[in-house]
Each structure stands twice: as C-alpha cells, then as structure tokens.
C-alpha cells in the first residue's frame, strides 16, 4: 500500500530539514520532497498539519514488566543499597506477575512508548513464577499496538535451579518461535546480572546461545556486581562474561557504571553494545556512566529508560545534564554526542538486534516516523534541531500526533489506530490492583 504523508516539517534524523511530503510504499520511504506527480490512485493521503516529523525513536533497554508499578508502595521499603532496592521492590513485584498482569503491563508499556514517539523497544522481561510463554505475551502486546520489539527473558539463579532452567528454555524457545513481518520482532538471550548467575548457568547459556545472537544483561549497575564477581570468581564482571564467550557484537550490556579501564577496553575490542540509563541510575543512586570514556573507545553506546517511563527525549536531556554536573564541565556531552546516542547509535542497535534499517526519514529506510505537535519560536534547521528537541520538546511538552511503524499508522491525530485505549487502561487498572494485592502493596504513603 502507498501512503503520502503531507504537510510536514521533515527532519531526516541527520542533516536535512525541509517542509515536504513523505511517500511510503509498504514499509519503506520512497520519496521526501514535493509530492511527485505520479502516484497510485489508491494511495492514502494523510495530512500531518504542519507537524514536525522525526525518525521514530528506539529504546535500547526497557522493562515492560514494571509498567504496573506506577504509584505502588511496598511495605517496609527502606533500602540502603542497590541490592536492597532489588530485594525489597523489584524482585517482589516480578514474583507476583501472572499471565494477565504480564500482558497488561506490556500493553501499557507499548502504549506509553508510542505516545513518546518510540517505535522500537529492546525489552528485558522477568516473571519468575510465570516464565513459560511469557515472551509471547509481551510480544503479542507490542504487536497489538504495532511496535517493534526485541524480546529477552531475564535468566537468574536467585529463584532456584528450576526457574533458571525454565528461563533458559524460554529464551531458547523465543529464538525458534515463528516471526511475523521481518524486522518487527527478534530475540536476545536475557540474563539478569552476573552476581545472580553461577558459572554453571553461564555455561548453559553459552551452550544454548545461537551463532550470531547476543545476550541482554545488566552489567555493573551497582558496585555489588563487581565486588561479588571478584570475591566469588576472581574475575571482574566483563572478564567473566568474556570467559563464556558472551561479549558479542549483538550483546546488549545495560548500565556498565563500575567498570575499570581494562573492562572498557575489552568491551571495545569485542564490539559489544552498551546502554546508558541515566534517570534510572540517578533514581537508584548507583553512579554515573563514563560516557566519554566509552565513546572515545568507539563503543556503540545507546540510550534506554530501564523501565523508568518511555520518554527518550527527556532521557537524552537528562543524560546531557548529568554528564555536565558530574564532570563539572559545561561542555561535556555536547549536542554531537547526544545526537550520536539517540539518533545514530540507537538505530544501529535496532539494526543489529532486529535487522531493521531505521533511524532516517529518507528513501530506502524503513518508514518509522514520529510526528510531533511542535511549532518552534526560533529558527528550525538541522543545526538547531537538537536544541529544539531538548530545550523545546523535552522540557516543555511532548505531544505525538501521528506515529508510523513500518509504514503503518499506530497513532493518528493523537488516537490509537485499532486499539481501544480507555478499555486497555481500565483493564490495566484491574490487573494492577490484583498485582499489588499479591505483592502486599498499597498506594502512595
């Protein structure tokens, strides 16, 4: 099917801004510019009403399973370390998930992502009492909304050997499961973190990991990960993962806050992916990534939200502020570095994981497009675009009027296409209430 997206200010994601129409054939952009004279008579015309069209955003590390935790207050929550945050909150929540709440949470996460202009999410799922088939539930929810999804189940030994074996089996099944349209869904081999994984489990994962596939794992998010790795195994975390052959170009390593210089060098040598999650790191008080150190080494560093919402533009704004604040350097994390994170590296990560050529509005690229309701008060061109996105959209109001994924409308004029949002939210509230009761939680205190 051919669609003509008319009357927009189009930023290609790199160095071109123009008022133009976008022609989409099936799932690919074929033309950007004045509407060409020869178009199929059956082509659908969509008026974007002067909106700002940008490439659809990629969230390189998300946790859809956390979406129903919004407002939840667990009793006796008084963590003094990152490990206690996990034990007192997130490991209580994930154990309480059942099939209904897994799917409801994933649907809410996908809807939130769409409303933030996100077209692809690399997700990291955990539900230790509901493992088998859980990735299908997540994938079905994202497919219902219409987003691209990278699936992974978080293998861990923290819930015993049976849960660990089931997690390995769920990941292995996801790799062999039938896929829909090319580039819409793919699998990574999920792992929680090195400090909850024995050598026996890592060996089993290495044996089960297909050629050309990678893992998705938290790395050195808190200092405990490194301390326990050295104490138990005599190796730092990255060295230990490398021993089992898990540092691959397709592997996604979230956080990487407490690595030493040799570990950073090894990641660069192996070509693995690192994902920065600044707002989550600040919320958990675990530290700050050495962003410049990774970028100088040529590491593919992306940006994720770690389940703390879906607003990637606000995440990018925070990433810049955090680097400036910690380094006491107003020129740290400049526009070039921030553009690289979200508009170059994140699409490259989506390509490695999903095989989808996204991140540009240009002929030959997948038609993943977010249209923002934004009319800037100052000149808008390629040189000023990031300033508008950060200091205009991110800090004031992000309003996505239209969203297209693989050429298909997901949002039109601010409403979901083929999805009853009020009914989905009402169902999510019911599922959240039941989930909170199983956790033993209440509302705000």
Secondary structure, DSSP 8 states (H G I E B T S, - for coil): -EEEEEEEEEE-SSS-EEEEEEEEETTEEEEEES--S---TT-EEEE-TT-EEEE-EEEEEE-GGGGGGTT-EETT---SSHHHHIIIIIHHHHHH--HHHHHHHHHHHHHHHHHTTEEEEEE-B--TTS-TTHHHHHHHHHHHHT-EEEE-B-B-STT-HHHHHHHHHHHHHHHHS---STTSEEE-EEEEEGGG--HHHHHHHHHHS-TT--EEEEESSSHHHHHHHHHHHSS-HHHHHHHTT---TT-EEEE--S--HHHHHHHHHHT-EEEE-HHHHHHHT-----HHHHHHTT-EEEE--TTS-S-HHHHHHHHHHHHHHHHT-TTSS-HHHHHIIIIIIHHHHHHHHH----S--STTSB--EEEE----SS--STTTHHHHIIIIIITT---EEEEEETTEEEEETTEESS--HHHHHHHHHHHHHHHHHHHTEES--
